[in-house]
Structure formats: C-alpha cells, structure tokens
Amino acid sequence: MVSPDQLDEIIERLRSQGIDDGTVEAKRCGRGLSNDVWETVSAFANTAGGLILCSIDENEGFAPVSHFDLDRVRDQFVEGIGDGGSVSVVAHAPHYEFSRGMIDGRPVLLIEVEELGIQEKPCYIIARGVQGGSYKRIDDKDVRLSASELYEMQSVLVPSDADGGLVPEATVDDLDSVLVAAVIDGRRRQSPRVLKGADTREQQLTRLNITNREGSVRLAGLLATGIYPQQYYPKLVIDVAVHPGTAKSEPGAPRFLDRQICDGSLSACIEDALAAIGRNVRTISYVIGAGRRDEWEVPEEALREALANAVIHREYAPMFLGQAVSVDIYSDRIEVTSPGGLWGGKTLDTLEDGESRCRNAKLMALMGAVPFERAAGFVAESQGSGISAMIREMESRSLGRPHFVAKHDSFTVIFARHGAALERNRTWIAQHTGVVPDRREVTMLALLRNREQPLTIPEIRAALGWDSDDIRDVCSQLEAQGLLSKNVEGGYAVVEDAPSPQRQRGTTDELREAMVAYMEAGKTYSAHELATALDTPVSRIRYALPKLLKDKKVVATAGAHSRNRRYELGRS
C-alpha cells in the first residue's frame, strides 16, 4: 500500500517530469472510469506492474479533478476486472489492490496492479482479442505487444522442437565432414552409450539428431555441422557493428566504423565474431611470469561465453529465423543481443542459480561436442554456468558485472568497456614503480581506487573471487612498493601520492643498507624480526630481500616456502 508520504513524492515526481512514467499512470476519470484504463491494466500486468492514480489530470499539471466520484469509479473497476461475478473486460486479470489518498485536499483512488506470473501472461482486452488487445509498458506509453512478443509469452514454458525441425532441400552433402566426425567423436567420449548400436554413419547422424530417419537434415544439425547454413537461412549469423559513439547513428557521425557479418557453422560464427570484436577493443599488456601477455579490455572468455549463449539459447521458431544475433560495440560498452526472451521460467533473478533450462536441447547436445578451432574446449558445456562464467571473468578483474536486459522477445548482455581506466591504472603503477605491472596488480588497484573505504582480505575476496593467499601476496607486493597502505583493521587502501620510481629505489636501497648494518654475523633473523627492529612494514622487508639474496649479501636458511626460513649475513 502506498503511504501518504510516498504519494506526495510520486505526485512531485510526475509534476517535475511533466509526464507519466513506466510505473505510474494518471487517469482523469472524474465521474466515471476512463475508457483506456484497461490498456494500462494489460500493460502493467504484462510488464512489471504499476500504479494507476484515478482523478489526476495530466493535462492540468497532475492536479486532482474537481468532481470525482471515487465510489463509482471503484465499482466500475471491480466490475470490469471480473470480481463479484461480473464478466471481465480483460483475460488473465491481474491481482490488484485499492487504497485512498489525498492530493491538494482532494480524494484520489490508487490502484496497484501486480505483474502476472510467467505462466499467466498475457493479460489482454477480450473484445480486441489476444493479438490486438495485449499491451506492454514502455515509459509513459501502453504499447501493443508484437507477434513475436506474444509468441514468446505464450510458449515460455512449452518445450520447443524448433531446433529439431527439418530444413527443406538440405541434404547430408551440406554437412562438413570434419565437424561431423568431431561431433561423433566428442559425443562418444562424453557418453559411451550414445552411439550404441549405431554402426553406420547414417545411423550415427540419426542418433545424434543431425538428421531424421529418412536422412533429412535437422536445423540443429545444419547449424552445428553445416558447411554454410546461411544458404537456407541467410539471417542466422552474428552481425558485429562498431559505432562511433554511445548510440547508433549519432548525428554527423559515420553509421559504422567497422562491420562484419559472421557466417558459417555456429562455431565459425562465434570465432569470427570474437576476432571482429578483438580488432575494435583496447588491448592491455601485462607481465606474466618472465614474459608479457596482451588482454582485451573486456575478457575474451566472457565475450566467448556471451556469444555461445546467444546462438545456442536464442529462439529458432519460424518467425525468428529472419533475425540475427547482434553485437554492437559502442565507445563505452559492448552489447550482445539474441532473439527470443528468457525461456523455461528463467528470470533475471534466477540467471545465476546454475540450473540449466534449455530451449534448444538438440542443438545444445551437439554444440557440447563441437570443438573451437582457435580455442580450447567445446562451444557449450550445458551445465547452466555460462552466465556465472561471464560474471566471474569480469569480477575477477574488477571490471564490474555484466548487465542483463530481458525483454519479451530478446535478451541482451551488456559489458562495460574499461580500457581507458585499465590503462590509467597500469600507467599509474608504472609511473610509481618504474616497471610494467602484472594483471593482478592492475586489478587490485582498479578495485581499491574505486572504493572510498579500505577493504579487508575477506572483502577483496568477495569482490574478486580470488584465493585469500593470492590476495595477501598481491597486497604485500603493492604495499612494499608504496602503492597501498594497511590500517589497523587490516584494510587496504591506495596511496595516491606514492613515491616516484627514483625515490622508491632510493628508499629501498637505504632499507637494504640498514638491514645489512643491523644484522650480526652468526645470527639468523626472520622477516618479521627485521621489520620490528627497523620499524618498517614486513612487506617492505620482503620486497627488499630478493636483491640482497641475489647479491649474496644475505643468505636464506631454508627454502622459499618453508615456515622455518630465516636470514643471515652472507660470508664475504
């Protein structure tokens, strides 16, 4: 129920913006229920629910009308919704709740409309039929649902065999023999029984749902193992477009900076789309061991998962076969959009539960045995972890979670582009240490520089998903370099005024000299004992020790990972 304070805030917001919005609709009503109220009821029920304010006139600055018959309007709504034994105006009527309020000293009737459950949609105006009377809410408008949106609503829990449909005119000659052999081998390895009794190639193709018993090619088989599926379905591609700004077709700008239509089998589409993305994103160089590694500003692994999810879980019903998977690269983000909404009862709230709900079971089984040509592993792992993998890849680099947008007939994954920020962090480290940082150091600094308060080891682990020992190692290294500070509660924060490389080297050399001067011949010391004696963090001692060991000014008494490791003066 809406409280008086909440109602005041709603009216203030509507008056400030000058229009209704996606969650609130004002209806004048007056002496009777507005005729178009049922369009709004349908729209709210089919979208995310909303609030209808009866007696509020939008054209008069959202002021209450002077003559409002609240009881009459309420009774007309109750009758129209089908309560009390009356005939309903709408099919699949949503749950609602009345309340009364006062605006500017005049009465207002509030009707809170709840969203329908997945299995109950769509709510529609019976007199107009499901095609003409079903609406959705977009900002302040009630918009009629499209045919594809209605199809997705009505089939969201219905098992689909679209991927098992037969492709007219296609024959086994349209299949890539190398891919077919790889799938057969992969499925045999995954399940020894899957091809039991299927001794001939024809029997194996039928068993794996690449063809039917008569030898006709199924859609799943063509997409997974076809030489060129687009001969029959030209739009079953991945369309990669690079835009010059943050929106499509900005005024005065070229339409595309780059565009590639990625065709062929689904695995080829994915790999070509990845290559096209790689040409158009920033690449960051990191130190990995003794060498370097270039990584994209958005992890390649996350993008590969998004593309695989898009082509495998998209809708392949006939009315969607003319729609491509699209990849739109903007200056600040990458969007991967697939036709078809979430299926099988999945919602944005349950995307990460690890439970696999597969619209295209035949295609999924095949793609789970299709190897990538330019990467390790198979295209699909079919365990419901694709979304989690995208999130993990992004969060482990402190890049933020992907954003997911689920519409009735499409699903979009949005990755923020952090290349400029990553490069700034990398440059900042190099400026203050004089060395090229490794990826973990850049990730740690990116996380801590974006937080107002210091983070403890458990908090960093929750944010990045790293092992606690790895976090301690990285933080100790950065602390030793003067880039991080540690407070008494164990929280780490970035030292923005960290010393320059020259000053850093000078202070570290001075520390090494102090360590050698303090140590006595014949005695051994732990790193903690040296830190206490010299009144400096133990991380700085550990940072200074490798050069002393290399120069043999100091020797270790045990291996690098031994708990008993101590240090003594070298014998000159």
VMD Tcl script that draws the C-alpha trace (Angstrom):
set ca {
  {0.00 0.00 0.00}
  {1.21 3.49 -0.89}
  {1.72 5.71 2.15}
  {0.73 9.42 2.17}
  {4.40 10.44 2.04}
  {5.04 8.11 -0.89}
  {2.00 9.51 -2.71}
  {3.29 13.05 -2.22}
  {6.68 12.01 -3.64}
  {5.02 10.35 -6.65}
  {2.95 13.44 -7.46}
  {6.01 15.66 -7.03}
  {7.96 13.45 -9.45}
  {5.19 13.43 -12.05}
  {4.81 17.20 -11.88}
  {8.56 17.67 -12.15}
  {8.94 15.45 -15.23}
  {5.66 16.58 -16.80}
  {4.55 13.11 -17.92}
  {3.64 9.69 -16.57}
  {6.37 7.06 -16.45}
  {6.96 3.34 -16.56}
  {5.47 2.65 -13.13}
  {2.73 5.28 -12.67}
  {-0.22 6.23 -14.87}
  {-2.56 9.14 -14.08}
  {-6.21 8.83 -15.22}
  {-8.63 11.75 -15.10}
  {-11.71 9.57 -14.54}
  {-13.95 12.26 -12.99}
  {-17.49 10.84 -12.76}
  {-16.59 7.51 -14.38}
  {-13.72 5.13 -15.12}
  {-11.58 6.21 -18.09}
  {-12.13 4.03 -21.16}
  {-8.41 3.46 -21.72}
  {-7.71 2.21 -18.20}
  {-7.80 -1.43 -19.40}
  {-4.92 -0.83 -21.79}
  {-2.87 0.29 -18.79}
  {-4.02 -2.69 -16.71}
  {-2.88 -5.01 -19.51}
  {0.42 -3.16 -19.90}
  {1.27 -3.20 -16.20}
  {0.24 -6.86 -15.84}
  {2.41 -7.90 -18.79}
  {5.45 -5.84 -17.76}
  {6.46 -5.11 -14.18}
  {3.27 -3.95 -12.50}
  {2.42 -0.35 -11.71}
  {0.21 2.22 -10.03}
  {-2.89 3.84 -11.53}
  {-3.92 7.19 -10.00}
  {-7.61 7.89 -10.59}
  {-8.79 11.56 -10.50}
  {-5.40 13.02 -11.53}
  {-5.42 15.13 -14.72}
  {-2.07 15.05 -16.55}
  {-3.10 17.94 -18.82}
  {-3.65 20.16 -15.78}
  {-0.23 19.59 -14.26}
  {-1.27 16.42 -12.47}
  {-3.87 18.22 -10.40}
  {-6.87 16.34 -8.96}
  {-10.18 16.87 -10.77}
  {-12.83 18.91 -9.00}
  {-15.69 16.42 -9.33}
  {-14.51 12.88 -8.66}
  {-16.94 10.08 -7.81}
  {-14.49 7.70 -6.13}
  {-17.04 5.03 -5.21}
  {-18.50 4.90 -8.73}
  {-15.01 4.63 -10.32}
  {-14.02 1.91 -7.84}
  {-17.19 -0.10 -8.55}
  {-16.69 0.17 -12.31}
  {-13.14 -1.11 -11.99}
  {-14.23 -4.05 -9.79}
  {-16.92 -4.95 -12.31}
  {-14.56 -4.61 -15.28}
  {-11.85 -6.74 -13.70}
  {-14.41 -9.54 -13.27}
  {-14.81 -9.58 -9.49}
  {-18.17 -10.15 -7.86}
  {-19.42 -12.50 -10.58}
  {-19.32 -9.96 -13.40}
  {-17.86 -10.59 -16.85}
  {-14.27 -9.37 -17.05}
  {-13.11 -6.87 -19.63}
  {-9.65 -8.45 -19.60}
  {-8.48 -12.05 -19.84}
  {-5.98 -13.25 -17.23}
  {-6.86 -10.39 -14.89}
  {-4.01 -9.45 -12.54}
  {-4.15 -9.14 -8.78}
  {-4.80 -5.56 -7.67}
  {-5.17 -3.53 -4.50}
  {-7.15 -0.35 -3.80}
  {-6.20 2.45 -1.44}
  {-7.35 6.04 -0.94}
  {-5.26 9.17 -0.76}
  {-5.48 12.95 -0.72}
  {-3.77 15.34 -3.10}
  {-4.19 19.10 -2.67}
  {-7.09 18.40 -0.32}
  {-8.99 16.24 -2.84}
  {-9.54 12.46 -2.88}
  {-7.58 10.10 -5.12}
  {-8.16 6.40 -5.80}
  {-4.96 4.38 -6.06}
  {-4.99 1.03 -7.89}
  {-1.82 -1.04 -7.56}
  {-1.64 -3.59 -10.38}
  {0.70 -6.57 -9.96}
  {2.68 -8.22 -12.72}
  {1.29 -11.57 -13.83}
  {3.27 -14.74 -13.35}
  {5.17 -16.16 -16.30}
  {2.61 -18.88 -16.92}
  {-0.37 -16.44 -16.81}
  {0.71 -13.87 -19.40}
  {-0.55 -12.19 -21.48}
  {-3.32 -10.12 -19.96}
  {-5.41 -8.75 -22.83}
  {-8.66 -6.91 -23.57}
  {-11.09 -9.67 -24.54}
  {-13.09 -7.61 -27.03}
  {-9.94 -6.94 -29.08}
  {-8.53 -10.45 -28.93}
  {-5.07 -11.53 -27.83}
  {-3.37 -10.09 -30.93}
  {-4.99 -6.66 -30.71}
  {-5.61 -6.32 -27.00}
  {-2.28 -7.21 -25.36}
  {-0.07 -4.36 -24.17}
  {3.27 -3.69 -22.51}
  {4.54 -0.64 -20.67}
  {7.29 1.48 -22.21}
  {7.94 4.66 -20.22}
  {4.62 6.56 -20.17}
  {3.02 4.60 -23.01}
  {0.91 1.46 -23.29}
  {2.28 -0.23 -26.40}
  {0.63 -3.15 -28.18}
  {2.67 -6.36 -27.98}
  {4.18 -7.60 -31.23}
  {3.50 -11.03 -32.68}
  {6.96 -12.23 -31.62}
  {6.48 -10.96 -28.06}
  {3.13 -12.73 -27.80}
  {4.65 -15.94 -29.15}
  {7.41 -15.84 -26.53}
  {4.94 -15.15 -23.71}
  {2.66 -18.00 -24.72}
  {5.45 -20.52 -25.29}
  {7.77 -19.59 -22.41}
  {7.09 -22.88 -20.60}
  {6.30 -25.01 -23.65}
  {9.05 -27.40 -24.76}
  {10.26 -26.34 -28.20}
  {11.27 -28.58 -31.07}
  {12.19 -25.73 -33.39}
  {15.82 -26.85 -33.47}
  {14.66 -30.33 -34.44}
  {12.72 -29.09 -37.45}
  {13.70 -30.30 -40.90}
  {15.44 -27.97 -43.35}
  {13.74 -28.14 -46.76}
  {16.11 -29.07 -49.60}
  {19.12 -29.57 -47.29}
  {20.93 -32.91 -47.57}
  {23.87 -34.59 -45.88}
  {26.04 -33.10 -48.63}
  {25.53 -29.75 -46.87}
  {27.32 -31.05 -43.76}
  {31.01 -30.51 -43.01}
  {32.54 -33.99 -42.73}
  {35.27 -32.74 -40.37}
  {32.74 -31.19 -37.99}
  {30.51 -34.24 -38.19}
  {33.43 -36.51 -37.29}
  {34.39 -34.21 -34.40}
  {30.85 -34.25 -33.02}
  {30.58 -38.02 -33.28}
  {33.92 -38.44 -31.53}
  {33.04 -35.87 -28.87}
  {29.65 -37.39 -28.09}
  {31.17 -40.88 -27.93}
  {33.73 -39.64 -25.39}
  {31.07 -37.89 -23.32}
  {28.68 -40.84 -23.27}
  {29.83 -44.30 -24.43}
  {26.19 -45.42 -24.77}
  {25.02 -42.61 -27.02}
  {26.06 -44.44 -30.21}
  {25.46 -47.98 -29.03}
  {24.10 -49.97 -31.97}
  {24.61 -47.07 -34.38}
  {27.29 -48.62 -36.54}
  {26.85 -46.77 -39.82}
  {27.34 -43.06 -40.42}
  {23.66 -42.72 -41.33}
  {22.61 -44.32 -38.03}
  {25.00 -42.09 -36.10}
  {23.65 -38.93 -37.73}
  {20.12 -40.00 -36.84}
  {21.02 -40.92 -33.27}
  {22.63 -37.52 -32.68}
  {19.66 -35.66 -34.22}
  {21.73 -34.27 -37.06}
  {19.26 -35.94 -39.45}
  {15.99 -37.84 -39.11}
  {15.49 -41.49 -40.04}
  {14.81 -40.59 -43.65}
  {18.09 -38.69 -43.88}
  {16.60 -35.19 -43.91}
  {18.77 -32.63 -42.13}
  {17.51 -31.11 -38.89}
  {18.05 -27.41 -38.16}
  {20.27 -28.22 -35.16}
  {22.43 -30.48 -37.31}
  {22.79 -27.88 -40.04}
  {23.73 -25.11 -37.59}
  {26.23 -27.23 -35.66}
  {27.88 -29.12 -38.53}
  {26.79 -27.39 -41.73}
  {29.22 -26.12 -44.34}
  {27.16 -22.98 -44.94}
  {23.78 -22.90 -43.13}
  {23.12 -19.40 -44.47}
  {22.35 -20.90 -47.88}
  {18.97 -21.76 -46.36}
  {18.73 -19.20 -43.55}
  {20.65 -16.05 -44.58}
  {19.95 -14.20 -41.30}
  {21.21 -16.89 -38.92}
  {24.50 -15.05 -38.48}
  {26.25 -12.87 -35.91}
  {26.18 -9.24 -37.04}
  {29.05 -7.26 -35.47}
  {28.79 -3.48 -35.81}
  {31.14 -0.84 -34.37}
  {29.52 2.52 -33.66}
  {31.44 5.81 -33.31}
  {29.76 6.96 -30.10}
  {27.45 5.73 -27.36}
  {24.38 5.30 -29.59}
  {23.52 4.13 -33.07}
  {23.72 6.67 -35.90}
  {24.72 9.74 -33.92}
  {24.21 12.98 -35.91}
  {27.16 13.90 -38.12}
  {29.00 10.63 -37.49}
  {29.54 7.71 -39.86}
  {27.00 4.93 -39.46}
  {29.63 2.27 -38.73}
  {33.34 2.33 -38.03}
  {33.53 -1.38 -38.79}
  {31.05 -4.11 -39.58}
  {31.32 -7.84 -40.16}
  {28.66 -10.42 -40.90}
  {29.94 -13.64 -39.32}
  {28.55 -16.71 -41.09}
  {29.24 -20.42 -41.48}
  {28.61 -23.02 -38.79}
  {27.82 -21.66 -35.32}
  {31.34 -22.32 -34.06}
  {32.76 -20.39 -37.03}
  {30.31 -17.54 -36.38}
  {31.46 -17.30 -32.76}
  {35.17 -17.33 -33.58}
  {34.83 -14.79 -36.39}
  {32.74 -12.52 -34.16}
  {35.40 -12.72 -31.45}
  {38.06 -11.76 -33.96}
  {35.96 -8.80 -35.12}
  {35.48 -7.64 -31.53}
  {39.20 -8.05 -30.85}
  {40.03 -5.68 -33.70}
  {37.93 -2.96 -32.12}
  {38.70 -3.05 -28.39}
  {41.68 -1.83 -26.42}
  {44.43 -4.29 -25.63}
  {46.29 -4.05 -22.32}
  {49.76 -5.59 -21.85}
  {50.58 -7.31 -18.57}
  {53.63 -9.05 -17.16}
  {53.01 -12.79 -16.84}
  {55.98 -14.53 -15.24}
  {59.03 -13.78 -17.37}
  {57.00 -12.65 -20.38}
  {54.10 -10.47 -21.36}
  {50.51 -11.14 -22.25}
  {48.05 -8.95 -24.10}
  {44.46 -9.00 -22.86}
  {41.34 -7.28 -24.11}
  {39.68 -4.61 -22.01}
  {36.65 -6.94 -21.85}
  {37.83 -10.51 -21.16}
  {37.80 -12.67 -24.27}
  {36.48 -15.60 -22.24}
  {33.44 -13.60 -21.10}
  {32.67 -12.49 -24.65}
  {33.03 -16.05 -25.95}
  {30.53 -17.26 -23.35}
  {28.10 -14.49 -24.28}
  {28.30 -15.33 -27.98}
  {27.91 -19.06 -27.38}
  {24.91 -18.45 -25.12}
  {23.37 -16.17 -27.73}
  {23.50 -18.61 -30.65}
  {22.59 -21.71 -28.61}
  {19.77 -20.32 -26.46}
  {18.18 -17.94 -28.98}
  {14.73 -18.57 -30.42}
  {14.66 -20.62 -33.65}
  {10.88 -20.69 -34.15}
  {9.91 -19.81 -37.76}
  {9.02 -16.18 -37.07}
  {12.53 -15.60 -35.61}
  {14.56 -17.17 -38.43}
  {14.88 -13.78 -40.10}
  {16.67 -12.26 -37.09}
  {20.42 -12.32 -36.44}
  {22.34 -12.29 -33.19}
  {23.75 -8.77 -32.99}
  {26.92 -7.43 -31.39}
  {27.01 -3.65 -31.03}
  {30.31 -2.13 -29.97}
  {29.97 1.40 -28.59}
  {32.64 3.64 -27.14}
  {31.59 2.75 -23.59}
  {30.11 -0.77 -23.85}
  {29.58 -3.94 -25.87}
  {26.06 -5.34 -26.28}
  {25.30 -8.92 -27.37}
  {21.60 -9.36 -28.25}
  {19.87 -12.60 -29.17}
  {16.32 -13.08 -30.50}
  {13.89 -14.61 -28.01}
  {13.27 -13.89 -24.36}
  {14.27 -15.96 -21.34}
  {12.75 -19.43 -21.54}
  {11.61 -22.13 -19.16}
  {10.70 -19.89 -16.25}
  {14.09 -18.24 -16.04}
  {14.10 -14.64 -14.82}
  {16.80 -12.07 -14.20}
  {16.67 -13.07 -10.54}
  {17.40 -16.75 -11.28}
  {20.02 -16.39 -14.01}
  {22.85 -17.30 -11.65}
  {21.28 -20.29 -9.93}
  {23.23 -22.71 -12.13}
  {20.07 -24.55 -13.15}
  {20.09 -25.26 -16.87}
  {16.86 -24.56 -18.77}
  {17.48 -25.26 -22.43}
  {15.12 -24.10 -25.14}
  {17.10 -25.95 -27.83}
  {18.05 -29.29 -26.29}
  {19.12 -30.96 -29.55}
  {21.33 -28.04 -30.52}
  {22.84 -27.85 -27.04}
  {23.79 -31.53 -27.12}
  {25.54 -31.09 -30.47}
  {27.33 -27.86 -29.56}
  {28.61 -29.55 -26.42}
  {30.67 -31.75 -28.73}
  {31.74 -29.10 -31.28}
  {35.34 -28.01 -30.60}
  {36.56 -24.48 -31.13}
  {39.09 -24.16 -33.93}
  {41.15 -21.42 -32.29}
  {40.50 -22.08 -28.59}
  {40.48 -25.00 -26.19}
  {37.32 -26.85 -25.26}
  {33.84 -27.18 -26.71}
  {31.38 -24.45 -27.65}
  {28.86 -25.41 -24.95}
  {29.22 -27.18 -21.63}
  {25.43 -27.47 -20.97}
  {25.63 -27.16 -17.19}
  {23.89 -23.80 -16.84}
  {27.10 -21.99 -15.88}
  {27.53 -19.68 -18.89}
  {26.10 -16.64 -17.12}
  {28.14 -17.35 -14.00}
  {31.28 -17.69 -16.12}
  {30.72 -14.24 -17.67}
  {30.23 -12.70 -14.24}
  {33.27 -14.49 -12.82}
  {35.55 -13.37 -15.66}
  {34.51 -9.74 -15.24}
  {34.52 -9.60 -11.44}
  {37.88 -11.38 -11.14}
  {39.39 -8.41 -12.98}
  {37.41 -5.81 -11.01}
  {35.55 -4.84 -14.18}
  {32.05 -4.97 -12.74}
  {29.29 -7.44 -13.51}
  {27.72 -7.64 -16.95}
  {24.27 -6.07 -17.17}
  {21.44 -8.27 -18.40}
  {18.32 -6.96 -20.15}
  {15.45 -9.42 -20.65}
  {12.60 -8.33 -22.91}
  {9.69 -10.44 -24.02}
  {11.33 -11.31 -27.35}
  {15.04 -10.59 -26.87}
  {17.87 -10.96 -24.37}
  {20.89 -8.67 -24.14}
  {24.19 -8.91 -22.27}
  {25.99 -5.59 -21.79}
  {29.70 -5.39 -20.94}
  {31.11 -2.04 -19.85}
  {34.36 -1.09 -21.57}
  {37.04 -0.20 -19.02}
  {40.03 0.05 -21.34}
  {40.80 3.68 -20.56}
  {40.56 3.11 -16.80}
  {42.70 -0.02 -17.02}
  {45.34 1.84 -18.99}
  {45.29 4.71 -16.46}
  {45.83 2.26 -13.59}
  {48.58 0.47 -15.49}
  {50.30 3.78 -16.29}
  {49.91 4.96 -12.70}
  {51.65 1.82 -11.41}
  {54.44 2.12 -13.96}
  {54.97 5.79 -13.10}
  {55.32 4.96 -9.42}
  {57.35 1.76 -9.71}
  {59.21 2.06 -12.99}
  {58.07 -1.43 -14.09}
  {55.25 -2.87 -16.19}
  {52.66 -4.27 -13.75}
  {51.07 -7.69 -13.91}
  {47.34 -8.12 -14.38}
  {46.64 -8.96 -10.75}
  {48.25 -5.72 -9.58}
  {46.23 -3.67 -12.06}
  {43.05 -5.46 -11.00}
  {43.73 -4.86 -7.31}
  {44.42 -1.17 -7.82}
  {41.35 -0.79 -10.03}
  {39.23 -2.24 -7.24}
  {40.74 -0.22 -4.40}
  {40.93 3.08 -6.30}
  {37.16 2.88 -6.89}
  {36.33 2.37 -3.22}
  {36.02 5.17 -0.71}
  {36.87 2.94 2.25}
  {39.77 0.47 2.75}
  {38.95 -3.17 2.01}
  {39.97 -6.15 4.12}
  {41.12 -9.50 2.72}
  {37.61 -11.06 3.06}
  {36.03 -8.04 1.36}
  {38.51 -8.23 -1.52}
  {37.88 -11.97 -1.82}
  {34.13 -11.33 -2.04}
  {34.65 -8.73 -4.76}
  {37.18 -10.59 -6.91}
  {36.68 -14.25 -6.07}
  {40.44 -14.75 -5.58}
  {42.13 -17.06 -3.10}
  {43.00 -15.29 0.17}
  {46.69 -16.18 -0.08}
  {46.86 -14.69 -3.58}
  {45.25 -11.51 -2.29}
  {47.80 -11.26 0.52}
  {50.67 -11.75 -1.93}
  {49.47 -9.02 -4.28}
  {48.65 -6.58 -1.48}
  {52.03 -7.20 0.17}
  {53.82 -6.52 -3.11}
  {51.89 -3.31 -3.69}
  {52.37 -2.26 -0.07}
  {56.10 -2.88 -0.36}
  {56.17 -0.68 -3.44}
  {54.45 2.09 -1.50}
  {51.25 1.89 -3.56}
  {49.00 0.51 -0.81}
  {48.66 1.24 2.87}
  {47.23 -1.08 5.52}
  {45.25 0.19 8.51}
  {44.99 -1.34 11.96}
  {41.80 -3.23 10.99}
  {43.65 -4.92 8.13}
  {42.03 -2.82 5.42}
  {44.00 -1.85 2.31}
  {43.76 1.49 0.51}
  {45.62 3.10 -2.39}
  {48.34 5.65 -1.59}
  {47.60 8.20 -4.31}
  {50.74 10.23 -3.55}
  {53.01 7.19 -3.81}
  {56.73 7.89 -4.31}
  {58.31 8.13 -7.76}
  {60.46 5.25 -9.06}
  {63.66 7.17 -8.29}
  {62.58 7.91 -4.74}
  {61.26 4.36 -4.39}
  {64.61 2.90 -5.43}
  {66.45 5.26 -3.12}
  {64.38 4.42 -0.07}
  {64.55 0.67 -0.80}
  {68.34 0.81 -1.23}
  {68.57 2.66 2.08}
  {66.46 -0.05 3.71}
  {68.77 -2.77 2.35}
  {71.79 -0.96 3.76}
  {70.04 -0.66 7.12}
  {69.20 -4.37 7.11}
  {72.82 -5.39 6.45}
  {74.09 -2.93 9.07}
  {71.69 -4.28 11.70}
  {72.35 -7.99 11.14}
  {75.18 -9.57 13.11}
  {77.40 -12.35 11.81}
  {76.39 -15.77 13.07}
  {72.83 -14.76 13.94}
  {69.64 -15.51 11.98}
  {66.60 -13.28 11.64}
  {63.03 -13.71 10.39}
  {61.47 -11.11 8.13}
  {59.16 -10.10 10.98}
  {62.10 -9.62 13.37}
  {63.87 -7.37 10.85}
  {60.68 -5.38 10.29}
  {60.21 -4.84 14.04}
  {63.84 -3.86 14.56}
  {63.86 -1.37 11.68}
  {60.33 -0.08 12.34}
  {59.03 -0.79 8.83}
  {56.26 -3.00 7.37}
  {57.26 -6.62 6.86}
  {56.11 -6.29 3.24}
  {58.95 -3.80 2.63}
  {61.45 -6.23 4.14}
  {60.20 -8.98 1.81}
  {60.39 -6.62 -1.14}
  {64.00 -5.70 -0.31}
  {65.27 -9.23 0.36}
  {65.45 -10.72 -3.19}
  {68.20 -8.32 -4.30}
  {70.19 -8.92 -1.11}
  {69.88 -12.67 -1.70}
  {70.89 -12.30 -5.33}
  {73.95 -10.22 -4.38}
  {74.75 -12.79 -1.64}
  {74.85 -10.10 0.99}
  {72.22 -12.13 2.80}
  {71.56 -15.88 2.62}
  {68.42 -17.86 3.48}
  {68.47 -20.79 5.86}
  {65.56 -22.67 4.23}
  {63.51 -22.87 1.04}
  {61.31 -20.03 -0.14}
  {58.08 -21.70 1.06}
  {59.42 -23.07 4.33}
  {57.92 -21.89 7.61}
  {61.44 -22.09 9.09}
  {63.01 -19.72 6.56}
  {65.32 -17.18 8.23}
  {68.13 -14.96 7.03}
  {71.77 -14.37 7.97}
  {74.63 -12.27 6.68}
  {76.44 -13.65 3.68}
  {80.03 -14.74 4.01}
  {82.18 -12.29 2.11}
}
mol new
graphics top color blue
foreach p $ca { graphics top sphere $p radius 0.5 }
foreach p [lrange $ca 0 end-1] q [lrange $ca 1 end] { graphics top cylinder $p $q radius 0.2 }
display resetview
